[in-house]
């Protein structure tokens, strides 16, 4: 331990004396998170506006509430005249008119909603799917109420509206699907990407030391080889945790976000950081110069981050791409962080994510240690 600590301390001092490394590891992640996290936090203002025209009957009121359950749109109740003006002036993407004879339409199996639209944009197509689903839901409840006493239909709708429901996303059961989880994941994604660049660059310093002769002199010192490599890797691991901790504090101050249970977050984040350290060591072991390492890092990090859901959620990509994403560690890291930060803590998912990351870590270290020359 006495020989490991001086190596660790020397590497940390060397790292913090490099302005470029500090910018890459701390300033850039915080800046990107502040810009894009702020955009996500203000996304409520950018939601497409949909006008609703309805009367004051109980059925119309409850259907309006049912439509507003979709948080992807900004719903505004207006008069029919105002709705036509807003659509014409493109102040709203569409207007949904709930007819006064809604129950007659249900009985005659007619179209439930009259929609005023000027152009069928991408937002309108999403709205149309929501309207169709709501119409089918209302129709099924009306049929169920048909066998009950008169006036039961609005009461059933009211009971449905009061239900909060459960959000299910494939393997993830989100207890808190709020906007702050998306912001946190965006921050973590940037942290992983810049951490990979920073720690890979730090690990590549071994190549410069080998060329300058420092590495050879270190190997013939009283320190044993395993002490040398542990000292180097421990310094990289500590760098990663310092960066991650700084981001946690910065995002807490900027957005007031939470990070889930620390008893889950700390060990999982440690495994992710260890995997990133292994990745940097692997790259250093595969190439001969630091310039080659920088070029290989740029290709591997950017491409795998794109595949692994760092830049965008994997839910929006085709199924084939989701399967390919399983071949990169970032996808497993983002999945695990999502479980922890949403508060779901689905044990099977967390175990699978942790085992996958552990497998990647072992593979990276095996390749890296095999490629690093200890002579």
Order of alpha helices (4+ residues) and beta strands (2+ residues): alpha-alpha-alpha-beta-alpha-beta-alpha-beta-alpha-beta-alpha-alpha-beta-beta-alpha-alpha-alpha-alpha-alpha-alpha-alpha-alpha-alpha
